[in-house]
């Protein structure tokens, strides 16, 4: 089972998370998400372990205070694909927040 762990203190490492969750069972993987630009922790990560161990860990560790921060520990949700709609630029102005799109008619921008 994949577990989301949020509100991590800046000092948290993958090793420290593995150690914390190993109390509940075998930890298959640990990943703290890092910022691409700064290479600093973004304050959350993911743990993979068996379902029984994961449920026990979530129940016990959710809300636990570490360095003044309350952990958020719950079942990870599936990652959404993409960042938004495609947008088809029918108004010939382009723009918007959608992805690529399909320019249906010429027009000057």
KAGIUR-V851490 format. One record per run of one state. SS is the DSSP state (alpha for helix, beta for strand, coil for the rest). FROM is the first residue (numbers start at 1). LEN is the number of residues. If there is no record, write none. Layout:
ss={SS | SS}
from={FROM | FROM}
len={LEN | LEN}
This chain:
ss={coil | beta | coil | alpha | coil | beta | coil | beta | coil | alpha | coil | beta | coil | beta | coil | beta | coil}
from={1 | 2 | 7 | 14 | 23 | 27 | 35 | 41 | 50 | 51 | 62 | 65 | 67 | 69 | 71 | 72 | 76}
len={1 | 5 | 7 | 9 | 4 | 8 | 6 | 9 | 1 | 11 | 3 | 2 | 2 | 2 | 1 | 4 | 34}
